[in-house]
Amino acid sequence: MILEHAVLNVKKGQGRAFEAAMAKARPLIEATPGFQKMELRRCVETRDRYLLLVWWGSVEAHTEGFRGSPRYEEWRAALHHFYEPFPLVQHYDAPL
């Protein structure tokens, strides 16, 4: 199992709009083979910052399966304009 991690810095004051867009976009990622679960958490100290955690069966399920699909283009159109700066996305191995 692979854990995708991204800190999403949303443009100031756009948090609620981002949350609504994420709720609509979520089925796009959930439909990807290898997707296991996803959590989105709001930062306590910085209200327009979010932690995105996505569990995948493999890195390729994310990088090739999701990002290589037409669903990713919809995801990108719905969400990427909220980010400032664009987030660094990293993948982590199973717990040691």
C-alpha positions in Angstrom: 0.0 0.0 0.0 1.2 3.5 -0.9 0.2 6.7 0.8 0.1 9.9 -1.3 0.7 13.1 0.7 0.1 16.7 -0.4 -0.2 19.9 1.6 -2.7 22.1 -0.3 -2.3 25.8 0.2 -5.5 27.3 -1.0 -5.8 31.0 -2.0 -6.8 33.1 0.9 -10.5 33.1 1.5 -11.2 30.3 -1.0 -11.3 27.4 1.6 -15.1 26.9 1.5 -15.3 27.0 -2.3 -12.4 24.6 -2.4 -14.1 22.2 -0.1 -17.3 22.3 -2.2 -15.2 21.7 -5.4 -13.4 18.8 -3.7 -16.6 17.2 -2.6 -17.8 17.2 -6.3 -14.4 16.0 -7.6 -14.0 13.2 -5.1 -15.8 10.6 -7.2 -13.3 11.1 -10.0 -10.4 9.8 -7.9 -12.5 7.2 -6.2 -13.3 5.6 -9.6 -9.7 4.8 -10.2 -8.5 1.2 -10.0 -6.1 0.9 -7.1 -7.7 3.7 -5.1 -8.3 2.7 -1.5 -9.3 5.7 0.5 -8.9 9.4 0.8 -8.8 11.9 3.7 -8.8 15.7 3.4 -8.0 17.6 6.7 -8.1 21.3 7.3 -5.2 22.9 9.2 -6.1 24.2 12.6 -3.5 27.0 12.5 -3.8 28.1 8.9 -7.5 27.7 7.8 -6.8 27.8 4.1 -4.3 24.9 4.3 -5.3 21.3 3.8 -3.6 18.0 4.1 -4.6 15.5 1.4 -3.9 11.8 2.1 -4.8 9.2 -0.5 -4.1 5.5 -0.1 -3.3 3.6 -3.3 -2.5 0.0 -4.2 0.6 1.2 -6.0 2.4 4.4 -7.1 1.4 3.6 -10.7 -2.3 3.5 -9.8 -1.9 7.2 -9.0 0.7 8.4 -11.5 -0.4 6.3 -14.5 -3.9 5.2 -13.7 -5.4 8.4 -12.3 -3.2 11.0 -13.8 -3.3 9.3 -17.2 -7.1 9.2 -17.2 -9.6 11.7 -18.5 -10.9 11.9 -15.0 -7.7 13.6 -14.0 -8.3 16.4 -16.5 -11.7 17.0 -14.8 -10.0 16.9 -11.4 -7.4 19.4 -12.5 -10.0 21.8 -14.0 -12.1 21.6 -10.8 -9.3 22.0 -8.2 -5.9 23.2 -9.4 -6.8 26.9 -9.7 -7.3 27.0 -5.9 -3.7 26.2 -5.1 -1.0 28.8 -4.4 1.7 27.6 -4.8 1.1 24.3 -6.5 1.6 21.5 -4.0 4.4 19.0 -3.9 2.9 15.5 -4.0 4.9 12.6 -2.5 4.3 8.9 -2.1 5.2 6.9 1.0 5.7 3.2 1.6 3.7 1.0 4.0 4.5 1.5 7.7 7.7 0.0 8.9 
